[in-house]
């Protein structure tokens, strides 16, 4: 995947559990699990904002671009 999620590392560095983050951000543990696994197809900017706020991090700390174009994107137009 072109975008990788590094939320697990940031949570560990901050000494916060997924459950604590869910309560603060206002998302379900199931949705956070999908995000952490890298299987999420999208995320709202408001959710990213709240995650970064409560983890005191930057977007680039939790989401990384690997430099590749994801070829199986159904919405991609040539």
N, C-alpha and C positions, 0 to 999 in steps of 0.2 A: 504494500500500500504506500502511496506517495506521502501521506501524512501519518506520522506515528504519534502515539499518545504515551507520554511519560509521566502520567499522573501518579502512578504507584510510587515512583522514586521521590516525587515532591512530597507526597503524603508522608512517606517514611522520614524524609529529611526534616519535616516540620513536626514529627511526632504526633500526627493526627490520624485517627482511624477513618475509614470510608464512611462509617455510620455517623461519626461526628460531622464530617463534611456534608453529608446528605441533609442532616438536620439544619445546618447553618445555611446551606444554599437553597434548600427547599425542593429537592428532587428525590425521587425514590432510589432505594438501594439498587433496584433492578436496572434503572436507567444509568446510574453511575457505573454499575458493573459492565454494561454494554459499552460505555465510553472507555473505561479502563482496559477492556479487552481489545479495543481497536476495531470493533465491529459496528460502531455507530456510523451511519451514513451522513449525519449532520448534527449540528449543535447550535443552539441559539446564542447570539452574541451576549444576550443578557445573562445566560447561564455561565458562559465563559467569564464574563465580568465578575460575577459573584464568586466563582471558583477562585479566580486570581486574587480577588479582594481578601477572601477568607484564608487563603494560603500565602498571602503576601508574596506573590510571584508575578512574573510576566507571562503573557500568552506563550512566548517562545520557550518558556521553561516546561510547559506541559504539552505543547504541540510542536512537532518538528517536521520539516519538509525534507524528504530524502533526495530531492533533485530529479526525480523521475515523474513522467506523466503517467497517470493511471489509465491504461488503455481500455479497461472495461467499463468506463463511465458511460452510462446510458444517456446522459444529458449532453454529452460532448458533441459539438457540431464541427464538421470539417469545412 
